[in-house]
Structures are given as structure tokens and as C-alpha cells.
Amino acid sequence: MSETSTIKNGRYRSSGSTNELRVDLDNDHAPEVHARNPLNVMSGQVGDRHWVGLFKSRAERVATVHVIYTYDESTRLRNWMTDQATPLATLEITFTEDTATYAYEGEHVQLVYHDKFYGDLVLEIDHEKNVTLDPAMAERIADEVFSIYRQTGFNTAGGGKSEVDSPPPNGAMHRAPFPAWNQKRLHDAMTDSFANNVAGSPQWGIWVFFAGTIAEHEDTDTVFAPPRWVEHDPAPGLRGIMFDSIGQEHREGCAIFTSTFTATEHANLENHLIRTAVHEIGHALNLAHSWQKELGVGWIPRPENEDNWPFLSRFLANDTGSTSFMNYPWRYKPATGPAGKAAYWANYTKSFDPNEYLFLRHAPRPFVQPGNLAWFLAHGDQVERSVCAMREEEDTEGQLQPRDPSRHLRMAETLRALQAQIHRLQSRINSINVQGRALTPNDERELAHLSAAIAKIREAIDIIKLCCA
């Protein structure tokens, strides 16, 4: 039994206030929640102030915690540790069997143990009337999704199970046997059906909608408009999407499109549906893709000197070799060994990465809570589309050949222009997101706007490189 075994993992709370302490240690308490990736991290909220800290040591009943990150909701001011030897603050937290007490910025904080989780989460699962799954399979999918998020640290509860009318057929957007959804139709259906949706008030709930298909031809309002086949909304082969970036509260809904799974995937449909649902719920909780951790504005900026700050580097690095729910199987590319879908599934562990566990359990709650801080883009989960095949043709031996030998030169020029655009946008982000500078609401809107633009450009670059490979 470890030395921290008398400290309970989970939440300590204060009745009648938002004060909270979240304990995440490598000990024997609540193993069903913490069996994967115990982080030896504590985090807390005192009024509007949030902090994240590393557990350093324990003497008797007192735990020493080095604060590495703070966020103030009232001023939107973020600070982070830039030197591993100099924490923002050192907290001495005293634990008894059921209480935790400490001082934070001159305020005495006294908390009582609440439960083994880090937050509550309602997952309301509904489906389109014309979409039928085997009832036993649907029940297993829901149970497994709840279990995965329970292991992540959420006290998950179910809801919904309503049937939602299909959208009306609309010309080219109609694909038998299902009329097609688009982002606005999905948002309207969520507004009508989502019992946990309270306008103007963020809730710890997500609408998870199993639908038929999504429209392939609809323009979206973006800062940068890449080729239509790059768009998340819509996109051919889209298996799922966190569609909710309309209105004041974002990240409250996601959809899984059952008609886009291939015949091969239908042989293991249950696992594919589970992974896609967990992936899209992850986006609703503000997780980026595995290869986009460094994109735009990170919740903890990546350190300039990574050698002196390996902790933050490890949690903020892009990782194409991740087997997390948040990677695409077809994008899987480890540093060594086989890449691609087959290799991803061979190494699939039904888990998130440590940086994702850190964010979900310990980031300031407005960053995670659905309907709170905006997500920079409506992310989707795509199959590997035949983008290259759309621009190539088979020769007499069945090998794909480029139609135009000069296209590589043109694409190289396009890539240089796109990279230059990213550099300009990122420079603007860096000029706004300066440590010690409080962000105004206008700043946050501009950062989200800039990050969305960079995300679209990155997506275009990825697909262009795929086609040129």
C-alpha cells in the first residue's frame, strides 16, 4: 500500500459554495476510476479562482502541492509555471478521514469528502426514428460509453432515449434511406429534444444523437475556406461530429452517423460506434484531436524550454502515434512500427492519453463543462476518404497514377502559402495570449476565431500532403 493510501481520491467539496478539491494520486483508493493513468496531481477551485498542482510529498496527514497553473474566472487571467524549480505557490493540505483543509491566497478553505469522481456528467442518448440498432447492442454501447467516462473520472448518468424525427428530404442533400442532417438541423433537434439543455446556463450534460447521414454539400461560415472536401461540416464519410458551435452555449451536442460505416467496419460495428461516440463526447468536453494538441490556444501554453519543463511538454505534445479515442485510426503513425488503421486497432486500449486525463480531471471547470467556454471548431470523426482517388485514375494494371504531373508543384506552392498564413495567424495569437495579461471577452472571441482559421488550414495541409504522398 502506498504512502498516500490514507488520502482519498476524488472530490472534496464545501456545502453552499463552489469550493472544491480534486485529488488524483497513485494509491489504492477507487481503483475502478483510477486504474488508468493516475497523475499524482491535485486541483481545486476557491470562488472564481482555479489552480492545478503537482503532488510533491506527504508528511503525516499533510500533503505538499506545487501549484503549476492558475485561472481566475472573474478576470480571465491565466498564469503558469515557467521554471520547474519555481512553483506559482506551495500549498500544504491537511487531510483527515473525511476532510481537507488548506489556505489559498489568504483564504481558509475547509472541505468534506464528497465522492470518488471529479465531476458529474449526464449523457442523454437519443436516436433518429429511421435508424435502428439491435436493442441489445444499443444497450451495450450505452453501458460501455458510460463505463469509459466513469473510468475517466465522471459520475455518469443516462437520460433521453427519445426518437427524433428525420429532417425533410432536400434535393441533393437527400441520400437514401435517410434524409441528411446538417449542423443547423442537428442544433435545432438538440434544442427540441435535449432535456438537460437550459438556455443561458451551462450544464454538465451532453446530447448524444445516433442519426443516419450528414449532408455532403453545404457551405460553412469559416474564416478560411479550404476545399469543400476538407470541411468537417459537411464531409463525405463523416462518422460523427461535435456539431454544437451555434448560439451562446457551445459543445452541448454530438452526433454519430450510422450509415457511413463501411461493410468491413460493420463486422465490428459495436466497437466502431463506441469509439466514435466516446471521441465526439470528448470534443464536447473540449478535447482536441491527438495531432492537434499544439493548435491555436492551448489551455496550458507549451513551454519555451522543454528540457527544463518535461511535465508540460509531455502533456501538450501532438502525438500521431497515440491510440487514444481522440486519434483517427487511419492517421495513426507511431515513431516506429506499423502505421494506419490495422495497427491502431491492434494497439487499441480503450483509453485516453495522460494529457487528456489531465485536462478532463483537472483543467478549470469552465474549460471542460459543456456550454461554457467555446470550442474553436466543430470537430468531426472521419473515415479515410478517397480524396486522392478523386484526383487520380487507375492505369491498365490497376495502379493509381496522377492525372497531372504538375500538380505536385502546384500543391507545394499552395502548402507554402498556407504555412505562411498559419504563421501570421499564430503570431497574432501569441500577441494576445501573453502570460500575466487578463483576456477580455473580445480577446477570447478573437482567439477562438483565429484558432478556427488555423484548424481549417491545418486540415487542408494534412489532406494535401496525403494526396501528394
Salt bridges, closest charged atoms under 4 A:
GLU20 OE2 - ARG13 NE 3.25
GLU20 OE1 - ARG22 NH1 2.66
ASP24 OD2 - ARG361 NH1 3.04
ASP24 OD2 - HIS362 NE2 2.97
GLU32 OE2 - LYS116 NZ 2.31
GLU73 OE2 - HIS50 NE2 2.70
GLU97 OE2 - LYS8 NZ 3.77
ASP98 OD1 - LYS8 NZ 2.85
GLU105 OE1 - ARG49 NH1 2.79
GLU107 OE1 - ARG49 NH2 2.61
ASP115 OD2 - ARG11 NH2 2.63
ASP115 OD2 - HIS114 NE2 3.72
ASP120 OD1 - ARG11 NH2 3.06
GLU139 OE1 - LYS161 NZ 3.54
GLU144 OE2 - LYS350 NZ 3.41
GLU163 OE2 - HIS127 NE2 3.55
ASP165 OD1 - LYS129 NZ 2.75
ASP188 OD2 - LYS184 NZ 2.89
GLU216 OE2 - ARG175 NH2 2.97
ASP219 OD1 - ARG228 NH2 2.70
GLU231 OE1 - LYS456 NZ 2.87
ASP244 OD1 - HIS187 NE2 3.59
GLU265 OE2 - ARG239 NH1 2.67
GLU270 OE1 - ARG140 NH2 2.73
GLU294 OE2 - ARG302 NH1 3.38
GLU306 OE2 - ARG302 NE 2.72
GLU356 OE2 - LYS293 NZ 2.83
ASP381 OD1 - ARG239 NH2 3.88
ASP381 OD2 - ARG275 NH2 2.19
GLU392 OE2 - ARG407 NH2 3.12
GLU393 OE1 - ARG403 NE 3.97
ASP404 OD2 - ARG410 NH1 2.80
ASP443 OD2 - ARG437 NH1 3.11
GLU444 OE1 - ARG76 NE 3.04
GLU446 OE2 - ARG428 NE 2.79
GLU459 OE2 - ARG331 NH2 3.87
ASP462 OD2 - ARG331 NH1 3.13
